[in-house]
């Protein structure tokens, strides 16, 4: 099997790991279209390495530089450029690894164009899961999850009747502060929050892992991806990140997917599905693991998880507000403007002041997202 892909978010953590998997597959995957926000030099290097016909740089101030560096390549810019890069004619599958809601419209464009979607940007479904999943069903377009947890669930459900799902069991490493006492959390630093014990990820998702907001976002994502009510999705702290998630069925059987904590594994699965291939990635040795440990999350120490469960229950634009407020709060924490414990306070305040719109349109989603960000920037 061979295919051609568009890679949106090519210079981020997921994007660079996609590139590594493509290298390991030895020419079986062609990266025909690339897009990134601002890292012009890496984008240029990627385009030259993979022979990409189309590239997009979100920061339009760097557009001429990229054009001059890539003669013969179609160079796009800005938000509209991302949308065009997502529907390039020579692409079969689109990898969405754009941080936040900017990945939403390109995802919808790619679905409308009949492209297979490999989704790493959970915010796309958090903000507009009801719209995205309906569009995919209507067009007969598969959405393959790249998040390790959702890839695990997808694999556990392979060949199973979704109607027999009793529970989805999402595992969480617990982040950098899994065992940190509540009274200490107020004074932790951004550097400490970014010291994830098992995964190598971008800064935003690493802080979200430390607050457990990332797991909350994943509850909402799983709800939309697999058509399961939020109250059927449970979170378990699993420090070694060996079990990536589990599904419990009506007969009491639990199927789990295990592997190394390496994002290249779910990336490769999404690229090759349903095929599996040996690309010499690290393998899990169960004798080294010896035993598997699970515990319940502490909602008192990590209130973001409870906020996300509420957003999953209520639905509509409450999840949009939660996501936007969290992005603003995490940015402020990373900039040293607020404390770690202020993150859930900011999110909760934004959510409590919002009148939820149920079944919102795309325009309503963007309006609520923008208003939330503007109000918190003041």
Secondary structure, DSSP 8 states (H G I E B T S, - for coil): --EEEEEETTTSHHHHHHHHHHHHTTTSEEEEEEEESS-HHHHHHHHHHHT-SEEEESSGGGHHHHHHHSTTSEEEEHHHHHHHHHT-TT-SEEEE--SGGGHHHHHHHHHHTT-EEEE--THHHHHHHHHHHHHHHHHT--EEE-SHHHHHHHHHTTTS-GGGEEEEEEEE---TTTT--HHHHTT--HHHHT--SS----HHHHHHHHHTHHHHHHHHHHHHHHT--GGGEEEEE-TT--EEEEEEETTS-EEEEE--S-HHHHHHHHHHTT-----------HHHH-----EE--TTT-HHHHHHHHHHHH-TTHHHHHHHHHHHHHHHHHTTSS-TTHHHHHHHHHHHT----TT--HHHHHHHHHHHHHHHH-
